[in-house]
Amino acid sequence: MIVYIFLLIHFVLCLAVFVLMKLGVLKVDGLMMIIVVCIPLWGALCAVIITVMIKLGKDGNKNGDLELMRSNLIDQSLLPRQAEEANNIVPLEDALIMNDPTVRRSVMMDVLMTDVKKYIPVINQARMNDDVEVVHYATTAMVELSKEYELKLQEYSSEYATNPGREGLLDDYISFIAQYISSGMVQGQLLEIQRNTYHQLLISKLAINPNIDDYERLVKSLLDSKLYIRADVALSTMEHNWPYDERNWLLRFRYYYETGASTKLKEMIAETAKSGNYYSRDIREIVKMWEKEEMEA
């Protein structure tokens, strides 16, 4: 008898909750009704508690707000991210030394289909590979790149001849030809021709705006070309105009070393060691290394 009474009370509570839910008095949904039906008494009590909390504004935040709060509280750098796929799974440098012609050729073709200019030093290296097909790919790529550079240089040369005073033209011309020289694509007599053009352009710029950066570039290039007399003249100008810049010391050391002026070199090292002046770490290490070699000799 007690069980029937309990079931009747439970049925009445469920019906009341359902009616109040439909009337909007109880702020519960269909999922909550399942709880009310399955959990006698306590289910209905929970429905009432939830309604009271909602009306008092203590029901918490919506899911969207919780996600926003969560994203603001967590350091995004700590969240796991999907690793970006590399353009080439096997780097070209590694592929060239692998004993697998298929991989070498595949990676080489992938590189040629992308921005070849990014891989000029490695493609130059590929031209010396044992794989004939890889050498063919690399040589073809370098020939095409050389044509592009030569055409661009012709455009610069023509424009500079007709309008040398155009703002920024000389700087762009110098930067482009320097990039071409350092790329390794040009060799032999053609390299010397380009270097000579580079020297003339730098001299023209220095005549307009003397500055130590361009003098340094000029001296380095003259030393690379083994034009030691001209390098000495340019370096002397640097030393006269900017006597306290340490680039003078480094270039003069290189000049003495490459020209075999051992006496001058020893005097320079000894003077630097005894001067008591402050020098950069690079210069101190050179002096220290040279003194150590002199002691061991």
PyMOL commands that set and color helices and strands:
alter all, ss='L'
color gray80, all
select helices_A, chain A and resi 2-23+30-38+42-55+63-73+76-78+92-97+101-112+116-126+132-162+169-182+188-208+212-224+228-241+246-259+262-275+281-296
alter helices_A, ss='H'
color red, helices_A
deselect
rebuild
show_as cartoon
